[in-house]
Amino acid sequence: MIFLETDALFELLNKKSAKGDVIFQNLEKGNESFAITSITFYEIISSFILSGKTVPPINLLQVYGFSKEDAQKANWNEVRVKKERKRSTFIWFTGTAIVMNKGGILCTMDNGLKVLEELG
């Protein structure tokens, strides 16, 4: 399963985005299904509401929630990363923990998340 991170989903929703076209083509080539985390769901809805735009029908996507196992994984990842780096965000750890615990692949455009690759 491929999980679309917030930035990748924004690009997909932007009909004028060349990056979104590339993401769509790559998703179309694979035999993987795709989903989002509840963290991404929250961020997308919040962004559209705050900007006064109509929220796209992202509720049609499979959405995976944040469980206590995800909270444990997020905390473990945060502790490991913060020992090595200063820059990180709560959202990095919550969303990626869901993806990791589900055995998924993260589709993101945030290069900062590369630090989590070594964690799985």
N, C-alpha and C positions, 0 to 999 in steps of 0.2 A: 504494500500500500504506500502511495506517495502522499505525504502531507504537505499542503500548500501553506507556506508561512505568509504572514500578512503582506509583506512587500511583494511577493510573487503573485498573490491573489489580486492585489491592487493593479498590478501590471496586466493581468488577465482581464480584469474588468474594464480597463482602459482600451477602448476599441482602436485608439490611434497609437498604441504602444508597439513599437518594433520588438521590444523585449518580451512583451506579452505574447506576441505572435510566435516567437521562438519557444517560449515556455509551452504554449498550446501545441505546437508541432511536436515537441519532445514528449508531451503527455499522450498525444495521439498515437505516436509510434510504439509506445510501450503497451504491454498487456496488463499493466497495473491499474487498479482502481485508485481513486484519489479522494482525500477527505481533508478536513481542517480540525484544529483543536478548538476547544471552547475559548481558549485565550485569543486565537485569531478571530473567532466569531465575534467576541466582545469588541476587539479593536476595530474591526470593519464596521460593525453597526454603530459604534460610538463615533467614528470618523464621519460617516454619512449623516448621522443625526446632527452632529455639531456643525457641519457645513451646510445644513439645510437641504441636503439632497435626498432623493428617494433611495431608500435602502434596497439594493438589488436582492433578488430571491436566493440569497446564499443559504437560507434555511433549508433549501432542497439538497444541499450537500450533507454527506455524513459528517457529524460533529462528535468528536470524542472529548469527554469531560476530564476534569482534573481529579484524580483519585488520591487516596492516601498513599498508595504505592508510588504514584507520580510525585507526590510531595516529598517522599523520602528520597527518590532518585534525584529530584531537582536540588534538594539540599546537599546531597552527596556531591553532585556535579559542581554546585556553587562553591563548596568548600575547596574542592580540588582546583578549580580554576582561579579562585581568589588568592590561593597561595602563590600562583605563578603570575597572575596579571591583576591589575587594579580595575580595569574597565569591564563591567558586566552589568546586566540588568536582570531584574526579577523575571521579566517576560522571556528572556533567553532560556532560563532554567525551567520554567513551568511548561512552556510549549514544547521544548525539546525533550523533556522528561516523558511527556505523553507519547511522543513519537518513538522514543527509545524503548519504552515499555511495551509498545504495540509491535515492535520489530519493523517499524516503517522507515521510509526514506524521507528526508526533509528537503523540500524544494524551496530554496531561499535565495535572495540576492544580497543578503547581509554577510559580507566577508568576515565580520567579527565573530560569527558563529563557527568559523573554521576551527577555533580553539576547542570546540566540543567534539570534533571529528575523532580525535584520539580517545575520547571517552566512549565512543560507540555510536 
